[in-house]
Amino acid sequence: MTISPKNWPLKAGAFSLLAATALAGVDQALKIWATAALQPVGSAQLLPGFIELRYVLNDGMAFSMLSGQRWLLLGGTGL
């Protein structure tokens, strides 16, 4: 089965939207799991000395930039 050239952008857009929605769902599910499993204990060793999961909160954006300056983050989002 081939996709006709005129329908290709519609199908690609639908696939992209579906993929983004699925990834956002997986991301949220992992955050819920991490909060439930790691928050009470703080950390968990998967492979001792090699892989350890730690529960930390990030108040800012990437790498805690603008941490504690929520008003600036909200203002930037509005732009």
BAGUVEX-920103 format. One record per atom (N, C-alpha, C): atom name; residue in one letter; x, y, z; residue number from 0. Coordinates in steps of 0.02 Angstrom, whole numbers, plus 50000, padded with zeros to 5 digits. Each point is the difference from the previous one (the first is absolute). Last residue first. Layout:
# residues N
(site 'CA'; 'A'; (X; Y; Z); NUM) ...
//
This chain:
# residues 79
(site 'N'; 'L'; (50280; 51746; 51321); 78) (site 'CA'; 'L'; (50024; 50029; 49938); 78) (site 'C'; 'L'; (49989; 49951; 49946); 78) (site 'N'; 'G'; (49951; 49942; 50223); 77) (site 'CA'; 'G'; (49949; 50041; 49969); 77) (site 'C'; 'G'; (50021; 50032; 49935); 77) (site 'N'; 'T'; (50151; 49877; 50139); 76) (site 'CA'; 'T'; (49953; 49954; 49968); 76) (site 'C'; 'T'; (49946; 50039; 49962); 76) (site 'N'; 'G'; (50156; 50117; 50132); 75) (site 'CA'; 'G'; (50031; 49975; 49939); 75) (site 'C'; 'G'; (49954; 49953; 49962); 75) (site 'N'; 'G'; (49931; 50078; 50212); 74) (site 'CA'; 'G'; (50001; 50055; 49952); 74) (site 'C'; 'G'; (50030; 49979; 49934); 74) (site 'N'; 'L'; (50003; 49845; 50177); 73) (site 'CA'; 'L'; (49932; 50011; 49976); 73) (site 'C'; 'L'; (49997; 50056; 49949); 73) (site 'N'; 'L'; (50206; 49960; 50106); 72) (site 'CA'; 'L'; (49982; 49943; 49957); 72) (site 'C'; 'L'; (49930; 50009; 49970); 72) (site 'N'; 'L'; (50070; 50155; 50159); 71) (site 'CA'; 'L'; (50037; 50011; 49937); 71) (site 'C'; 'L'; (49985; 49943; 49951); 71) (site 'N'; 'W'; (49911; 49986; 50217); 70) (site 'CA'; 'W'; (49967; 50055; 49964); 70) (site 'C'; 'W'; (50034; 50013; 49934); 70) (site 'N'; 'R'; (50093; 49839; 50153); 69) (site 'CA'; 'R'; (49942; 49976; 49963); 69) (site 'C'; 'R'; (49965; 50055; 49960); 69) (site 'N'; 'Q'; (50225; 49956; 50125); 68) (site 'CA'; 'Q'; (49977; 50061; 49966); 68) (site 'C'; 'Q'; (49941; 49982; 49954); 68) (site 'N'; 'G'; (50133; 49840; 50128); 67) (site 'CA'; 'G'; (49973; 50047; 50048); 67) (site 'C'; 'G'; (49975; 50064; 49969); 67) (site 'N'; 'S'; (50167; 49875; 49851); 66) (site 'CA'; 'S'; (49969; 49967; 50058); 66) (site 'C'; 'S'; (49977; 50053; 50050); 66) (site 'N'; 'L'; (50111; 50012; 49772); 65) (site 'CA'; 'L'; (49946; 50042; 50025); 65) (site 'C'; 'L'; (49963; 49968; 50058); 65) (site 'N'; 'M'; (50141; 49823; 49889); 64) (site 'CA'; 'M'; (50007; 50071; 49982); 64) (site 'C'; 'M'; (49936; 50037; 50021); 64) (site 'N'; 'S'; (50058; 49755; 50024); 63) (site 'CA'; 'S'; (49981; 50047; 50054); 63) (site 'C'; 'S'; (50012; 50073; 49983); 63) (site 'N'; 'F'; (50021; 49811; 49844); 62) (site 'CA'; 'F'; (50059; 50008; 50043); 62) (site 'C'; 'F'; (49989; 50053; 50054); 62) (site 'N'; 'A'; (49812; 50016; 49829); 61) (site 'CA'; 'A'; (50056; 49953; 49993); 61) (site 'C'; 'A'; (50058; 50019; 50045); 61) (site 'N'; 'M'; (49801; 50123; 50086); 60) (site 'CA'; 'M'; (49997; 49964; 49937); 60) (site 'C'; 'M'; (50062; 49956; 49997); 60) (site 'N'; 'G'; (49911; 50049; 50241); 59) (site 'CA'; 'G'; (50007; 50044; 49942); 59) (site 'C'; 'G'; (49990; 49962; 49935); 59) (site 'N'; 'D'; (49996; 49897; 50220); 58) (site 'CA'; 'D'; (49953; 50057; 50003); 58) (site 'C'; 'D'; (50002; 50044; 49938); 58) (site 'N'; 'N'; (50050; 49732; 50064); 57) (site 'CA'; 'N'; (50030; 50055; 49964); 57) (site 'C'; 'N'; (49949; 50057; 49998); 57) (site 'N'; 'L'; (50053; 49764; 50159); 56) (site 'CA'; 'L'; (49952; 50046; 49970); 56) (site 'C'; 'L'; (50038; 50057; 49967); 56) (site 'N'; 'V'; (50064; 49726; 50059); 55) (site 'CA'; 'V'; (50014; 50071; 50012); 55) (site 'C'; 'V'; (49945; 50041; 49966); 55) (site 'N'; 'Y'; (50084; 49728; 50057); 54) (site 'CA'; 'Y'; (49941; 50043; 49994); 54) (site 'C'; 'Y'; (50020; 50071; 50018); 54) (site 'N'; 'R'; (50149; 49784; 49894); 53) (site 'CA'; 'R'; (49989; 50046; 50056); 53) (site 'C'; 'R'; (49939; 50043; 49986); 53) (site 'N'; 'L'; (50137; 49754; 49916); 52) (site 'CA'; 'L'; (49947; 50049; 49987); 52) (site 'C'; 'L'; (49991; 50042; 50063); 52) (site 'N'; 'E'; (50215; 49849; 49893); 51) (site 'CA'; 'E'; (49960; 50017; 50058); 51) (site 'C'; 'E'; (49949; 50053; 49980); 51) (site 'N'; 'I'; (50209; 49822; 49898); 50) (site 'CA'; 'I'; (49937; 50035; 49985); 50) (site 'C'; 'I'; (49960; 50010; 50064); 50) (site 'N'; 'F'; (50228; 49920; 50019); 49) (site 'CA'; 'F'; (49996; 50016; 49929); 49) (site 'C'; 'F'; (49938; 50042; 49983); 49) (site 'N'; 'G'; (50063; 49903; 50218); 48) (site 'CA'; 'G'; (50061; 50030; 49976); 48) (site 'C'; 'G'; (49998; 50022; 49927); 48) (site 'N'; 'P'; (49817; 49828; 50066); 47) (site 'CA'; 'P'; (50042; 50034; 50049); 47) (site 'C'; 'P'; (50067; 50023; 49971); 47) (site 'N'; 'L'; (49768; 49974; 49877); 46) (site 'CA'; 'L'; (50062; 49962; 49997); 46) (site 'C'; 'L'; (50049; 50035; 50047); 46) (site 'N'; 'L'; (49790; 50076; 50027); 45) (site 'CA'; 'L'; (49982; 49949; 49951); 45) (site 'C'; 'L'; (50058; 49952; 49991); 45) (site 'N'; 'Q'; (49918; 50170; 50209); 44) (site 'CA'; 'Q'; (50056; 49974; 49961); 44) (site 'C'; 'Q'; (49974; 49946; 49952); 44) (site 'N'; 'A'; (49878; 50225; 50118); 43) (site 'CA'; 'A'; (49998; 49928; 49992); 43) (site 'C'; 'A'; (50058; 49978; 49956); 43) (site 'N'; 'S'; (49895; 50227; 50164); 42) (site 'CA'; 'S'; (50040; 49972; 49946); 42) (site 'C'; 'S'; (49992; 49924; 49999); 42) (site 'N'; 'G'; (49854; 50147; 50133); 41) (site 'CA'; 'G'; (50051; 50046; 49977); 41) (site 'C'; 'G'; (50042; 49974; 49942); 41) (site 'N'; 'V'; (49796; 49916; 50133); 40) (site 'CA'; 'V'; (50066; 49974; 50018); 40) (site 'C'; 'V'; (50057; 50046; 49978); 40) (site 'N'; 'P'; (49761; 50050; 49960); 39) (site 'CA'; 'P'; (50006; 49978; 50070); 39) (site 'C'; 'P'; (50071; 49979; 50020); 39) (site 'N'; 'Q'; (49957; 50069; 49771); 38) (site 'CA'; 'Q'; (49993; 50054; 50049); 38) (site 'C'; 'Q'; (50006; 49975; 50072); 38) (site 'N'; 'L'; (49999; 49852; 49801); 37) (site 'CA'; 'L'; (50064; 50029; 50024); 37) (site 'C'; 'L'; (49993; 50053; 50053); 37) (site 'N'; 'A'; (49811; 49878; 49892); 36) (site 'CA'; 'A'; (50051; 49951; 50020); 36) (site 'C'; 'A'; (50061; 50031; 50033); 36) (site 'N'; 'A'; (49812; 50133; 49919); 35) (site 'CA'; 'A'; (49974; 49949; 50045); 35) (site 'C'; 'A'; (50055; 49954; 50026); 35) (site 'N'; 'T'; (50056; 50166; 49840); 34) (site 'CA'; 'T'; (49976; 50032; 50061); 34) (site 'C'; 'T'; (49977; 49948; 50051); 34) (site 'N'; 'A'; (50061; 49925; 49786); 33) (site 'CA'; 'A'; (50059; 50023; 50037); 33) (site 'C'; 'A'; (49980; 50033; 50066); 33) (site 'N'; 'W'; (49827; 49933; 49851); 32) (site 'CA'; 'W'; (50034; 49943; 50029); 32) (site 'C'; 'W'; (50059; 50022; 50043); 32) (site 'N'; 'I'; (49887; 50166; 49880); 31) (site 'CA'; 'I'; (49957; 49974; 50053); 31) (site 'C'; 'I'; (50034; 49941; 50035); 31) (site 'N'; 'K'; (50107; 50086; 49812); 30) (site 'CA'; 'K'; (50004; 50048; 50055); 30) (site 'C'; 'K'; (49957; 49977; 50059); 30) (site 'N'; 'L'; (49991; 49874; 49801); 29) (site 'CA'; 'L'; (50064; 49991; 50033); 29) (site 'C'; 'L'; (50009; 50049; 50059); 29) (site 'N'; 'A'; (49808; 50023; 49864); 28) (site 'CA'; 'A'; (49997; 49936; 50038); 28) (site 'C'; 'A'; (50065; 49987; 50037); 28) (site 'N'; 'Q'; (49991; 50186; 49855); 27) (site 'CA'; 'Q'; (49960; 50012; 50060); 27) (site 'C'; 'Q'; (49994; 49937; 50043); 27) (site 'N'; 'D'; (50111; 49981; 49792); 26) (site 'CA'; 'D'; (50037; 50046; 50044); 26) (site 'C'; 'D'; (49962; 50011; 50066); 26) (site 'N'; 'V'; (49893; 49879; 49829); 25) (site 'CA'; 'V'; (50053; 49960; 50030); 25) (site 'C'; 'V'; (50040; 50043; 50050); 25) (site 'N'; 'G'; (49839; 50113; 49873); 24) (site 'CA'; 'G'; (49968; 49953; 50047); 24) (site 'C'; 'G'; (50051; 49957; 50036); 24) (site 'N'; 'A'; (50074; 50142; 49829); 23) (site 'CA'; 'A'; (49980; 50040; 50058); 23) (site 'C'; 'A'; (49967; 49956; 50052); 23) (site 'N'; 'L'; (50054; 49900; 49796); 22) (site 'CA'; 'L'; (50061; 50016; 50038); 22) (site 'C'; 'L'; (49984; 50041; 50062); 22) (site 'N'; 'A'; (49823; 49952; 49851); 21) (site 'CA'; 'A'; (50023; 49939; 50032); 21) (site 'C'; 'A'; (50062; 50013; 50043); 21) (site 'N'; 'T'; (49918; 50176; 49868); 20) (site 'CA'; 'T'; (49953; 49986; 50054); 20) (site 'C'; 'T'; (50022; 49938; 50039); 20) (site 'N'; 'A'; (50121; 50057; 49807); 19) (site 'CA'; 'A'; (50012; 50050; 50053); 19) (site 'C'; 'A'; (49955; 49987; 50060); 19) (site 'N'; 'A'; (49967; 49867; 49807); 18) (site 'CA'; 'A'; (50064; 49984; 50032); 18) (site 'C'; 'A'; (50015; 50048; 50057); 18) (site 'N'; 'L'; (49808; 50041; 49870); 17) (site 'CA'; 'L'; (49991; 49939; 50038); 17) (site 'C'; 'L'; (50065; 49982; 50037); 17) (site 'N'; 'L'; (50007; 50181; 49852); 16) (site 'CA'; 'L'; (49958; 50016; 50058); 16) (site 'C'; 'L'; (49990; 49940; 50045); 16) (site 'N'; 'S'; (50113; 49967; 49797); 15) (site 'CA'; 'S'; (50040; 50041; 50045); 15) (site 'C'; 'S'; (49962; 50018; 50063); 15) (site 'N'; 'F'; (49885; 49886; 49828); 14) (site 'CA'; 'F'; (50049; 49956; 50032); 14) (site 'C'; 'F'; (50042; 50039; 50050); 14) (site 'N'; 'A'; (49851; 50122; 49869); 13) (site 'CA'; 'A'; (49963; 49959; 50047); 13) (site 'C'; 'A'; (50047; 49953; 50038); 13) (site 'N'; 'G'; (50091; 50131; 49827); 12) (site 'CA'; 'G'; (49980; 50042; 50056); 12) (site 'C'; 'G'; (49963; 49960; 50053); 12) (site 'N'; 'A'; (50057; 49892; 49800); 11) (site 'CA'; 'A'; (50060; 50014; 50038); 11) (site 'C'; 'A'; (49984; 50043; 50061); 11) (site 'N'; 'K'; (49827; 49956; 49849); 10) (site 'CA'; 'K'; (50018; 49939; 50036); 10) (site 'C'; 'K'; (50062; 50011; 50042); 10) (site 'N'; 'L'; (49931; 50177; 49862); 9) (site 'CA'; 'L'; (49949; 49988; 50050); 9) (site 'C'; 'L'; (50018; 49939; 50042); 9) (site 'N'; 'P'; (50137; 50056; 49813); 8) (site 'CA'; 'P'; (50008; 50046; 50057); 8) (site 'C'; 'P'; (49950; 49989; 50056); 8) (site 'N'; 'W'; (49981; 49861; 49800); 7) (site 'CA'; 'W'; (50059; 49988; 50041); 7) (site 'C'; 'W'; (50008; 50050; 50057); 7) (site 'N'; 'N'; (49832; 49989; 49814); 6) (site 'CA'; 'N'; (49981; 49981; 50068); 6) (site 'C'; 'N'; (50059; 49992; 50047); 6) (site 'N'; 'K'; (50026; 50054; 49766); 5) (site 'CA'; 'K'; (49960; 50054; 50030); 5) (site 'C'; 'K'; (49978; 49983; 50071); 5) (site 'N'; 'P'; (50129; 49842; 49866); 4) (site 'CA'; 'P'; (50038; 50060; 50018); 4) (site 'C'; 'P'; (49958; 50054; 50034); 4) (site 'N'; 'S'; (49934; 49740; 50026); 3) (site 'CA'; 'S'; (50000; 50048; 49945); 3) (site 'C'; 'S'; (50036; 50064; 50023); 3) (site 'N'; 'I'; (50053; 49752; 50088); 2) (site 'CA'; 'I'; (49964; 50061; 50020); 2) (site 'C'; 'I'; (50004; 50049; 49943); 2) (site 'N'; 'T'; (50005; 49719; 49997); 1) (site 'CA'; 'T'; (50039; 50062; 49996); 1) (site 'C'; 'T'; (49956; 50058; 50021); 1) (site 'N'; 'M'; (50016; 49713; 50027); 0) (site 'CA'; 'M'; (49958; 50059; 50000); 0) (site 'C'; 'M'; (50045; 50062; 50000); 0) 
//
